[in-house]
Amino acid sequence: MRRLTSNLMSSRTKSHLWIVLLAGTIVLSACGGGSKGSSGGNSQGSASISGNWQFTFGSPSDQSFIGGLQGGFLLQKNGSVTGAAVYSISLPDPNGGSPILCNSGSAPITGTLSSQNLSLTAVAGAQTFVLTGTMSSDGSAITGTYTSTADTSSGGAACGTAQTGLPWSAKLVPPLTGTIQGAFHSTGFALGGQVFPLTGTLAQGENVGASNASVTGTLTFVDPVSLLSDYPCLDTATVTGQISGNTVILQLFGIDGLNDGQIGIQASQANQGGSGAYPVTFDSTPTGYILHSVGQGYVVNTKSCPTNASVNLEDVGDICLALGGSTACQQPITLSPGALIFSPQSLDSAPATQTITLAYNDPSGATVNGLSLQWTVESGTGSETGQTSFTGQPNFTITDTTAGDPCGVPNGSTFSLGPGQSCTFTVTFAPQEGCSWLPMGGGTAPARCPLPLIATLTVNSPVSADNNLAFRVPVTGTGLSALTPSTAELDFGPGAVGEASLPQLLSFTNHSSHPVQILPSAPCVNATLDQFHTLPYPLIVGSPVSGLQTVSDLRQDTNNSTIDYSCDSDPTPPHLPNFQISDDTCSGTLIAPEATCSLQIVFVPQPLYTQLNGFDYFLELNSVRCAATENVTSNCELDGGRFPVELRANPPSPLRMSPGAGLDFGGQPVAKGSAKQIITLFNDPNDPNSATINFVGKLSVKGDYSETDDCPFSLSPGNGCTITVGFKPKILGFDPGTITIAYDNALVQTIYLRGTGQ
């Protein structure tokens, strides 16, 4: 179930005379009024109280309780009044914190209205409120005093106390019906600061005298001209929810019928536990009515939302939606385009440029002072090790290209803009990396490369249509390495010590426009376990390092200019590696443009293997590299000295896997099933620990993958079974998965699955 949060904001409202006919609800001036269940007029000539009211209750001076009626609907028939309202009663926190909610729910209301004089009784759980008051001449507001009885509930301390003569007031809330236009203004992990315009329609249901009325409608982020949406989480949604007083809660449903998020929360839940979530309220402004929040007002949970380790597939932020033709939610600051995306390009290609336009169009026509710019260039997503490009040069640069405009100030400095003024910035993309140096220790595995490279232009403004003052344009691009492997990961099943697996083929293709020189073979041996070697920088012909070698551990060098590595070699003579390279046509070769070289990798477990739980190593590719101060020449590349292929091996077991312990499905259209692939399991009778294997339950599949198999409950030595796997991506981008095989005494084998949704 998707986690749903959102917020509602309470704001000041202004009295307006509303004449509305909606779904059977009529609100008139003091001449008369009615609604469903009411007479066509009032025999005593009073205004009609039928409608949606937002209540404000004064709290006792002794603070023995806080709250009262919040919002709800009333119906009048002749002089009789019925209805219901949401209520919330809290106690002060003795430690000075936020009030502690002790009672809430829906309170039935009965009463009378004579001329402009009103008397109401509301039963809020175990506490009763008696309200007297006077309606304004236009029927849009009520003021008066109330008394309350003590909370009579049994078990525990009383929630509310008896009081007399406390003030209360109420304002009429017009029907939430009509077109809307505004935006989600993200404060989320990956989209924070971006503004996502939307349009739609809302319709409020009939007033039946309940504490709320239904609200339905549609929202769309699709631009009517381009027919495209720049909001990655959602294109369109239907909404279903309710309004009570000025508090609105709406559920968002995608075209697949799934609940994709929520706008608003109950007022009593505002920022509970520091969640940042607030109510969304329907309030009056000088330019019209709006739905808005004082903080996080919406949450969207879809698989297409950006994600990180702590916040899974969600976007949150502020909201401002104007009803009808109101311009109340028009942002004074606009950045166009909303996101800047560069096409993937080779690391040695000519820089590409695009522009961003900043415009100021505040409806008030006033000059805005105190604007500031912040330009941030980040490394590839996931390069948590801090290691990025060897060149030390930025992937993106920005310049203000409009001569004499006011935006040409240093990064972080303030400036001003007048009505209609704009500035243009040129962003240059010259990628220096395809992935972070180190894939281990928190870095990104090769299967996820090349990584999106990121920069951000943020305009901090003192004015905004909502409470978010940051306006952001993300800038992304992808750098492509010259030499590209045929697969980013090779996975091997278990084997006995000294027993060679089936070889797995790997190739490299030079997709650049110039030749690339791979260094020749050289010994890669650790004299002692976990001994580290320093990678020379820059790599040149004659560097004492092999062009292709397997490494078991990686770390950032102490001077931060290169990396240290530990070779894959058994600590005892003859120091053989577990992953052995054969049929190598790459090492020492000058690879011409669009030419390919190949090699085979075989897993041959060495004695140390019996003491470990498997391996997760890397293939190091060392080509002649271009130093930061050099130009690209005929046989070098910017990112020589990297780790483009991950090498995995499962822990020891008699259970052999053919052709290996991994499947790569490549690119596959989203929601389209792939061709099936097969892995064969075999219980090797020659394994030193040969025995019957008893599977524990069914094979466990994670990710957008499916499997069928003919494996029995037990697999005796010499027997085998097959696993057939399919891939049907639900998301765009890299979409990994696993098949876990559990057997005897909590032992586990893993099949690694890779594919990309297109």
C-alpha positions in Angstrom: 0.0 0.0 0.0 1.4 3.4 -0.9 2.1 5.7 2.0 0.0 8.8 1.8 0.7 12.1 3.5 -0.3 15.6 2.6 -1.1 18.9 4.1 -3.7 21.5 4.6 -3.1 25.0 5.5 -5.3 27.3 7.5 -5.3 30.9 6.4 -7.2 34.1 6.9 -10.4 34.4 4.9 -12.2 37.6 3.8 -16.0 38.0 3.7 -17.5 38.0 0.3 -21.1 38.0 -0.9 -21.6 34.8 -2.8 -24.6 34.0 -4.9 -24.2 30.4 -6.0 -26.5 27.7 -7.3 -24.7 24.3 -7.0 -25.9 20.7 -6.8 -29.1 21.8 -5.1 -27.5 24.1 -2.5 -28.6 27.7 -2.6 -26.9 30.5 -0.6 -28.7 33.8 -0.8 -28.3 37.2 0.8 -30.4 38.4 3.7 -33.5 38.4 1.4 -33.9 34.7 2.0 -32.3 31.3 1.4 -32.7 27.6 1.2 -31.1 24.3 0.2 -32.2 20.7 -0.1 -34.6 19.9 2.7 -35.4 23.6 3.3 -38.4 25.7 2.3 -38.1 28.1 -0.6 -37.7 31.0 1.9 -37.9 31.9 5.6 -41.2 33.0 7.1 -39.5 35.3 9.5 -37.4 37.1 6.8 -34.0 36.0 8.0 -31.0 35.0 5.9 -30.5 31.3 5.2 -27.8 29.5 7.2 -27.7 26.6 4.8 -24.2 26.0 3.6 -20.6 25.1 4.5 -19.2 27.0 7.5 -15.7 27.4 8.9 -15.9 27.8 12.7 -13.4 29.5 15.0 -13.7 28.8 18.8 -12.1 30.9 21.5 -10.2 28.8 24.1 -10.6 29.2 27.9 -8.3 31.6 29.5 -7.1 28.8 31.8 -6.2 26.7 28.7 -8.0 23.8 30.2 -8.8 22.7 26.6 -8.1 23.9 23.1 -10.3 23.7 20.1 -14.0 23.0 19.3 -16.0 22.9 16.1 -13.8 23.3 13.0 -16.0 23.1 9.9 -19.2 21.5 8.6 -22.5 21.9 6.9 -25.8 23.3 8.1 -29.3 23.0 6.7 -32.3 25.2 7.5 -36.0 24.4 7.1 -38.1 27.3 8.2 -36.6 28.3 11.5 -35.1 24.9 12.3 -31.4 24.2 11.8 -29.7 20.8 11.5 -26.3 19.7 10.4 -22.9 18.4 11.6 -19.4 19.6 12.0 -15.9 18.2 12.5 -14.6 18.9 16.0 -11.2 18.6 17.6 -10.4 19.0 21.3 -6.8 19.1 22.6 -5.1 19.6 26.0 -2.0 21.8 26.5 1.3 20.0 26.7 2.6 20.4 30.3 6.1 20.4 28.9 5.4 23.3 26.6 5.1 21.3 23.4 2.4 21.1 20.8 -1.2 20.6 22.2 -2.1 16.9 22.8 -5.2 15.7 20.9 -7.6 14.0 23.2 -10.9 13.9 21.3 -12.1 14.4 17.7 -14.9 13.4 15.4 -18.2 14.5 13.9 -20.6 16.5 16.1 -24.3 16.5 15.2 -25.9 20.0 15.4 -29.4 21.2 16.0 -30.8 24.7 16.5 -33.0 27.6 15.4 -32.6 30.7 13.4 -35.0 33.7 14.0 -34.3 36.8 12.0 -30.5 37.2 12.3 -30.4 35.5 15.7 -29.0 31.9 16.0 -29.0 29.2 18.6 -27.1 26.0 18.0 -26.3 22.9 20.1 -23.4 20.6 19.1 -22.7 17.3 20.8 -19.0 16.6 20.5 -18.5 13.2 22.0 -18.9 13.5 25.8 -18.9 17.3 25.6 -21.8 19.6 24.6 -21.4 23.1 23.1 -24.3 25.6 23.1 -23.8 28.5 20.7 -25.7 31.7 20.4 -24.9 34.4 17.8 -25.9 36.8 15.2 -25.6 36.5 11.4 -24.2 39.4 9.3 -26.6 41.2 7.1 -25.3 39.4 4.0 -25.5 36.0 5.6 -21.7 35.3 5.2 -20.6 35.5 8.8 -21.7 34.7 12.4 -20.3 36.0 15.7 -21.4 35.1 19.2 -20.5 33.3 22.4 -20.7 29.7 23.6 -20.9 27.6 26.7 -19.5 24.1 27.1 -20.2 21.2 29.5 -17.4 19.2 31.0 -16.3 16.1 29.3 -18.2 13.2 31.0 -16.4 10.3 29.4 -15.3 7.6 31.9 -11.8 6.2 32.2 -8.9 8.7 32.3 -8.7 12.4 32.6 -11.4 14.7 31.3 -10.8 16.1 27.8 -12.9 19.3 28.0 -14.0 21.5 30.8 -17.2 23.5 31.6 -17.0 27.1 30.3 -19.3 30.1 29.9 -19.3 33.1 27.6 -16.4 32.2 25.3 -16.3 33.8 21.8 -17.0 32.0 18.6 -17.4 32.9 15.0 -18.0 31.3 11.6 -17.6 32.2 8.0 -19.5 30.9 5.0 -17.3 28.9 2.6 -18.4 29.0 -1.1 -18.8 25.8 -3.1 -15.5 24.3 -4.3 -16.7 24.0 -7.9 -15.1 25.1 -11.2 -11.9 25.1 -13.1 -8.6 25.2 -11.3 -5.1 26.2 -12.3 -1.9 26.3 -10.3 1.1 24.1 -9.5 2.8 21.6 -7.3 6.0 23.2 -5.9 8.2 20.3 -4.9 10.2 20.2 -1.7 11.1 16.5 -2.3 14.4 14.7 -2.5 15.1 14.9 -6.2 12.6 17.4 -7.5 12.8 20.1 -4.7 12.3 23.6 -5.9 10.8 22.6 -9.3 7.4 24.0 -10.2 5.0 21.7 -12.0 2.0 23.6 -13.5 -1.4 21.8 -13.6 -5.0 22.5 -14.6 -8.2 20.7 -13.8 -11.8 20.8 -12.6 -13.4 20.2 -9.2 -17.1 19.8 -8.3 -18.5 19.8 -4.8 -21.3 17.5 -4.0 -24.7 18.2 -2.4 -25.2 19.6 1.1 -27.0 16.9 3.0 -26.2 18.4 6.5 -23.2 16.1 7.1 -19.9 17.3 8.5 -18.4 17.2 5.0 -19.4 17.1 1.3 -17.8 15.1 -1.5 -15.4 16.7 -4.0 -14.6 15.0 -7.3 -12.6 16.1 -10.3 -9.6 15.7 -12.5 -6.0 17.1 -12.6 -3.5 17.2 -15.5 0.1 18.2 -15.7 0.0 17.8 -19.5 0.7 21.1 -21.4 -2.2 21.7 -23.9 0.2 23.0 -26.6 3.1 20.5 -26.4 0.9 17.6 -25.1 3.8 16.8 -22.8 4.2 16.7 -19.0 7.4 17.7 -17.2 6.2 16.1 -13.9 7.9 12.7 -13.8 5.6 11.3 -11.1 2.2 11.7 -12.8 0.6 13.0 -16.0 -3.1 13.0 -15.1 -5.2 11.9 -12.2 -8.8 11.7 -11.0 -9.5 13.1 -7.6 -12.0 12.0 -4.9 -12.3 13.5 -1.5 -14.2 15.9 0.8 -14.4 19.4 2.1 -15.4 20.4 5.6 -15.3 24.1 6.4 -12.3 25.3 4.5 -10.3 22.0 5.0 -9.9 19.9 1.9 -8.6 16.3 1.5 -8.4 14.7 -2.0 -7.1 11.3 -3.0 -5.3 11.1 -6.4 -5.9 8.1 -8.6 -3.9 7.3 -11.8 -5.3 5.9 -15.0 -4.6 2.4 -13.7 -7.0 3.0 -10.8 -4.2 2.9 -8.2 -4.1 5.4 -5.4 -1.2 7.7 -6.4 -1.2 10.2 -3.7 -3.1 12.7 -1.6 -3.7 16.4 -1.2 -4.3 17.6 2.4 -4.6 16.0 5.8 -6.9 16.6 8.8 -6.2 19.8 10.6 -5.6 17.9 13.8 -2.7 16.0 12.1 -0.7 19.1 11.1 3.0 18.4 11.3 2.6 15.6 13.8 6.0 14.2 14.8 7.7 16.8 12.6 6.4 15.2 9.4 6.2 18.6 7.7 2.6 17.7 6.5 0.0 20.4 6.9 -3.7 20.9 6.0 -4.7 22.3 2.6 -7.4 25.0 2.9 -9.8 26.7 0.6 -9.4 30.4 1.3 -10.2 33.9 0.0 -7.4 36.2 -1.4 -7.7 39.7 -3.0 -7.7 38.0 -6.4 -9.9 35.0 -5.7 -10.3 31.7 -3.9 -7.4 29.3 -3.7 -6.5 25.8 -2.4 -3.1 26.2 -0.6 -0.9 25.0 2.2 1.5 26.6 4.7 3.9 23.7 4.1 3.9 20.2 2.6 0.4 20.0 1.1 0.7 17.0 -1.2 2.4 13.7 -1.6 2.6 11.6 -4.8 3.8 8.0 -4.7 4.3 6.4 -8.1 7.0 4.1 -9.5 8.1 6.9 -11.9 8.9 9.3 -9.0 12.6 9.8 -8.2 13.8 7.9 -5.2 16.7 7.6 -2.7 17.5 5.2 0.1 15.4 7.0 2.7 12.4 8.2 0.7 11.0 5.6 -1.6 9.4 6.7 -4.9 7.6 9.8 -3.7 7.4 13.6 -4.2 6.1 16.0 -1.6 5.7 19.8 -1.6 3.6 23.0 -1.4 0.4 23.5 -3.4 -1.5 26.5 -4.8 -4.6 25.9 -6.9 -6.7 28.9 -7.9 -10.5 28.5 -8.6 -12.1 29.8 -11.7 -10.2 32.5 -13.6 -8.2 33.7 -10.6 -4.5 34.6 -11.0 -3.9 34.2 -7.3 -1.6 31.2 -7.8 0.5 32.7 -10.6 4.1 32.5 -9.7 6.1 35.8 -10.0 9.3 33.9 -10.9 9.4 31.6 -14.0 12.3 29.5 -15.2 12.1 28.1 -18.7 12.4 25.3 -19.5 11.5 23.6 -16.3 14.3 21.1 -16.7 17.3 21.0 -19.0 18.3 17.6 -20.5 21.4 17.1 -22.6 21.6 14.2 -25.0 24.2 11.5 -24.1 27.6 12.4 -25.6 31.1 11.1 -25.7 33.6 12.3 -23.2 35.8 13.6 -25.9 33.1 15.3 -28.0 32.6 19.0 -28.5 30.7 20.7 -25.7 26.9 21.2 -26.1 25.0 24.3 -25.0 21.4 25.1 -24.0 19.8 28.1 -22.4 17.6 28.9 -19.4 15.5 32.0 -19.2 14.6 33.7 -15.9 11.5 36.0 -16.1 9.8 38.1 -13.5 6.0 38.7 -14.0 4.5 39.6 -10.7 0.8 40.6 -11.2 1.4 43.4 -8.7 3.7 45.1 -11.0 6.2 45.9 -8.2 10.0 45.5 -8.5 11.4 42.5 -6.6 14.6 43.0 -4.6 16.7 40.3 -3.0 16.7 37.7 -5.7 19.8 35.4 -5.7 21.2 32.7 -7.9 22.8 29.5 -6.9 24.6 27.3 -9.4 25.6 23.9 -8.2 27.5 21.2 -10.2 27.3 17.7 -8.7 28.9 14.4 -9.5 27.2 11.5 -11.0 24.2 10.2 -8.9 25.5 7.5 -6.6 29.1 8.6 -6.5 29.0 8.5 -2.7 32.7 7.8 -2.4 33.6 11.3 -3.4 35.6 10.0 -6.4 34.4 11.3 -9.7 36.5 12.4 -12.7 40.2 12.2 -12.8 40.3 15.4 -14.8 39.0 17.6 -12.0 37.0 19.6 -14.5 33.2 20.3 -14.1 30.7 18.5 -16.3 28.6 21.7 -16.6 29.3 25.4 -16.7 26.9 28.4 -16.8 27.3 31.9 -18.0 25.0 34.9 -18.2 24.9 35.7 -21.9 22.7 38.8 -21.9 24.9 41.9 -21.9 24.0 44.4 -19.2 21.1 42.4 -17.6 20.8 42.5 -13.8 21.4 38.8 -13.4 25.1 39.0 -14.2 26.2 38.8 -10.6 28.5 36.3 -8.8 27.0 33.0 -7.6 25.0 33.7 -4.4 24.9 37.5 -4.8 21.5 39.4 -4.8 19.9 41.4 -7.6 16.6 43.0 -8.5 14.2 42.6 -11.4 11.4 44.9 -12.6 8.1 43.8 -14.1 8.7 42.1 -17.5 12.4 41.8 -17.1 14.2 38.6 -17.9 17.7 37.1 -18.1 19.2 34.3 -20.2 21.8 31.8 -19.1 23.8 29.5 -21.3 24.7 26.1 -19.9 27.6 24.2 -21.4 27.9 20.4 -21.1 31.3 18.8 -21.5 31.1 15.4 -19.7 34.3 14.3 -17.9 33.0 11.0 -16.6 30.7 8.1 -17.4 30.6 6.8 -13.8 32.3 7.4 -10.5 35.8 6.0 -10.0 34.9 3.6 -7.2 32.0 1.3 -7.5 32.5 -0.2 -4.0 32.2 1.4 -0.6 28.9 3.1 -1.3 29.5 3.9 -5.0 27.5 2.8 -7.9 27.8 -0.6 -9.5 28.7 -0.7 -13.2 25.3 -2.1 -14.1 23.8 1.3 -13.3 26.3 3.2 -15.5 26.5 5.5 -17.3 25.2 7.7 -14.5 23.2 10.9 -15.0 25.4 13.9 -14.4 23.7 16.7 -12.5 23.8 20.4 -12.1 21.2 22.8 -10.6 20.3 26.4 -11.1 18.3 27.7 -8.2 16.7 31.1 -7.9 15.9 32.1 -4.3 13.0 34.7 -4.3 11.5 36.7 -1.5 8.1 36.3 -3.2 6.1 33.2 -4.2 2.5 32.2 -4.7 3.1 29.5 -2.0 5.4 29.2 0.9 8.3 27.7 -1.1 10.8 30.5 -2.1 13.2 28.3 -4.1 12.7 27.9 -7.8 14.9 25.3 -9.4 15.9 24.0 -12.8 17.7 20.6 -12.8 20.3 20.1 -15.5 21.2 16.5 -16.5 23.3 14.8 -19.1 25.1 11.5 -19.6 28.8 11.0 -20.5 29.7 8.0 -22.6 33.0 6.3 -22.2 35.0 5.4 -25.3 35.2 1.7 -24.5 31.9 0.1 -23.7 31.6 -3.5 -22.3 29.1 -5.9 -23.8 27.7 -6.4 -20.2 28.3 -4.6 -17.0 28.2 -7.7 -14.8 29.2 -11.4 -15.0 27.7 -13.7 -12.4 29.0 -17.2 -11.6 27.5 -20.1 -9.8 29.4 -21.9 -7.1 32.2 -24.3 -7.8 34.7 -26.6 -6.0 38.2 -25.4 -5.3 40.2 -25.6 -8.5 37.2 -26.5 -10.6 36.8 -24.1 -13.6 33.4 -22.8 -14.5 32.1 -22.5 -18.0 33.8 -19.4 -19.6 31.8 -16.3 -20.0 32.4 -14.0 -23.0 33.0 -10.3 -22.6 33.8 -7.7 -25.3 34.7 -4.1 -25.5 33.7 -1.8 -28.4 35.3 1.6 -29.1 32.4 4.0 -29.7 34.5 7.1 -29.9 35.8 8.8 -33.0 39.5 8.0 -32.3 41.6 4.9 -31.5 42.1 3.9 -27.8 45.2 2.1 -26.5 44.7 -0.6 -23.9 47.8 -1.3 -21.8 49.4 -4.7 -22.2 49.2 -7.6 -19.7 51.2 -7.4 -16.5 51.3 -9.4 -13.3 48.8 -8.5 -10.7 49.7 -10.3 -7.5 49.3 -9.4 -3.8 52.3 -10.5 -1.7 50.0 -10.5 1.3 46.3 -10.6 1.8 44.6 -7.2 1.1 47.8 -5.5 0.0 46.9 -2.3 -1.9 48.6 -1.0 -5.0 48.3 2.6 -6.3 47.1 3.2 -9.8 49.5 5.4 -11.7 48.2 8.7 -12.9 48.2 9.5 -15.7 48.3 6.1 -17.3 50.8 6.0 -20.1 52.3 3.2 -22.3 54.8 1.6 -19.9 52.8 2.1 -16.7 53.4 -0.9 -14.4 49.8 -2.0 -14.4 47.9 -4.5 -16.6 45.4 -3.4 -19.2 42.8 -5.8 -17.8 43.0 -7.3 -14.3 40.5 -8.4 -11.6 40.6 -6.6 -8.3 39.1 -7.6 -5.0 39.0 -4.3 -3.1 39.1 -0.6 -3.9 39.6 2.6 -2.0 40.3 6.3 -2.5 44.0 7.1 -2.4 45.1 9.3 0.5 46.1 12.2 -1.8 42.6 12.0 -3.5 44.3 12.1 -7.0 44.0 8.4 -7.8 42.8 5.1 -6.3 44.3 2.1 -4.5 43.4 -1.4 -5.5 44.0 -5.0 -4.2 44.5 -7.7 -6.8 42.4 -10.8 -7.0 45.0 -13.3 -6.0 45.2 -16.1 -3.5 47.6 -15.2 -0.7 49.4 -18.5 -1.0 51.6 -19.5 -4.0 51.1 -19.6 -6.9 48.9 -16.6 -6.1 46.3 -17.4 -8.7 43.2 -15.3 -9.1 39.7 -16.6 -8.6 38.5 -14.9 -11.8 40.9 -15.8 -14.6 41.2 -14.0 -18.0 41.7 -16.1 -21.1 41.4 -15.7 -24.9 42.3 -12.0 -24.5 42.4 -9.9 -27.7 42.1 -6.6 -25.8 45.3 -6.2 -23.6 48.0 -4.3 -25.5 45.7 -3.5 -28.4 45.0 -0.2 -30.1 41.2 -0.3 -30.6 40.1 1.5 -33.7 36.8 3.5 -33.8 33.8 1.1 -33.8 36.2 -1.9 -33.5 35.7 -4.6 -30.9 38.0 -6.8 -28.8 37.0 -9.7 -26.6 38.1 -12.0 -23.7 36.8 -14.8 -21.7 36.5 -14.9 -17.9 36.5 -18.2 -16.0 35.7 -18.6 -12.3 38.3 -21.0 -10.7 37.8 -20.9 -6.9 41.1 -20.8 -5.0 41.6 -22.3 -1.4 40.4 -19.1 0.3 37.0 -19.6 -1.3 36.0 -22.2 1.2 36.3 -19.7 4.0 34.1 -17.0 2.4 30.5 -16.4 1.4 31.2 -15.7 -2.2 32.9 -12.9 -4.1 32.0 -9.4 -5.4 35.0 -8.2 -7.4 35.6 -5.9 -10.4 37.4 -6.0 -13.7 39.8 -3.1 -14.0 40.3 -1.5 -17.5 43.4 0.5 -17.9 43.8 2.4 -21.2 46.1 5.2 -22.0 44.4 8.2 -20.4 44.5 11.9 -21.1 45.8 14.0 -18.2 43.8 17.0 -17.1 46.3 19.3 -18.8 46.4 17.4 -22.1 44.3 17.4 -25.2 42.6 14.2 -26.4 45.1 12.5 -28.7 44.8 9.6 -31.1 45.1 6.8 -28.5 43.9 8.0 -25.1 40.6 8.5 -23.3 39.4 10.6 -20.4 38.4 7.8 -18.1 41.1 5.2 -18.5 41.6 3.4 -15.1 38.1 2.4 -14.2 36.0 -0.6 -13.3 33.3 -1.2 -15.9 32.4 -4.8 -15.1 31.3 -6.4 -11.8 32.3 -10.0 -11.2 30.2 -12.0 -8.7 30.4 -15.6 -7.5 28.0 -17.4 -5.3 29.1 -19.1 -2.0 30.3 -22.7 -2.1 27.6 -25.3 -2.8 27.2 -28.5 -4.8 24.6 -26.6 -6.8 26.0 -25.7 -10.2 24.4 -23.1 -12.5 24.7 -23.0 -16.3 25.4 -20.8 -18.2 26.0 -18.7 -15.0 24.2 -17.1 -12.0 23.0 -14.0 -13.9 20.7 -13.0 -16.8 20.8 -9.8 -18.8 17.6 -8.9 -20.6 18.9 -5.6 -22.0 16.3 -3.0 -23.0 12.6 -3.9 -23.0 9.6 -1.6 -23.6 7.7 -0.8 -20.4 4.7 -3.2 -19.8 5.9 -5.5 -22.6 7.1 -9.1 -21.7 10.5 -10.2 -22.9 11.7 -13.4 -24.4 12.3 -16.1 -21.8 15.8 -17.1 -20.7 16.8 -20.3 -18.9 19.3 -21.3 -16.2 20.0 -24.9 -15.5 20.7 -26.1 -11.9 22.8 -29.3 -11.4 23.7 -31.1 -8.2 27.3 -31.9 -8.8 28.1 -35.4 -7.5 31.9 -34.6 -7.6 31.6 -31.6 -5.2 33.5 -32.3 -2.0 30.3 -31.6 -0.1 28.0 -33.5 -2.4 24.7 -34.4 -0.8 21.0 -34.2 -1.6 19.8 -30.6 -1.7 16.4 -29.9 -0.1 14.8 -26.7 -1.3 13.0 -24.5 1.3 9.8 -23.4 -0.2 9.5 -21.8 -3.7 12.1 -19.8 -5.4 11.8 -16.1 -4.3 11.7 -13.6 -7.1 12.2 -9.8 -6.6 11.7 -7.1 -9.2 9.7 -7.0 -12.4 10.6 -10.6 -13.2 8.8 -13.9 -13.3 10.0 -17.5 -13.1 8.7 -21.0 -13.6 10.7 -24.1 -12.8 10.6 -27.8 -12.8 12.7 -28.2 -9.7 11.5 -30.9 -7.2 11.5 -30.5 -3.5 14.8 -32.4 -3.3 17.6 -32.6 -5.8 19.9 -35.6 -5.4 23.5 -35.7 -6.7 23.7 -36.1 -10.5 20.2 -34.6 -11.1 19.2 -31.1 -12.3 16.3 -28.9 -13.1 15.7 -25.7 -15.1 14.5 -22.2 -14.2 12.8 -20.1 -16.9 12.7 -16.4 -16.4 10.8 -13.5 -18.0 11.2 -9.7 -17.7 8.3 -7.2 -17.9 9.5 -3.8 -16.7 7.1 -1.4 -15.0 9.5 1.5 -14.8 11.8 3.4 -17.1 15.5 2.9 -16.6 17.6 0.3 -15.0 15.4 -2.4 -13.4 17.3 -5.1 -11.5 16.0 -8.1 -9.7 17.0 -11.4 -8.1 15.9 -15.0 -7.7 16.8 -16.4 -4.3 17.2 -20.2 -3.9 17.0 -21.2 -0.2 18.0 -24.7 0.7 19.3 -26.8 3.6 19.9 -25.1 6.9 19.3 -21.5 5.7 21.8 -21.7 2.9 21.2 -19.4 -0.1 22.1 -19.1 -3.7 21.3 -16.0 -5.8 20.6 -15.5 -9.5 21.1 -11.8 -10.5 18.7 -10.3 -13.0 19.2 -7.2 -15.0 17.1 -5.3 -17.5 16.2 -1.8 -18.5 12.7 -0.4 -19.1 12.4 1.7 -22.2 
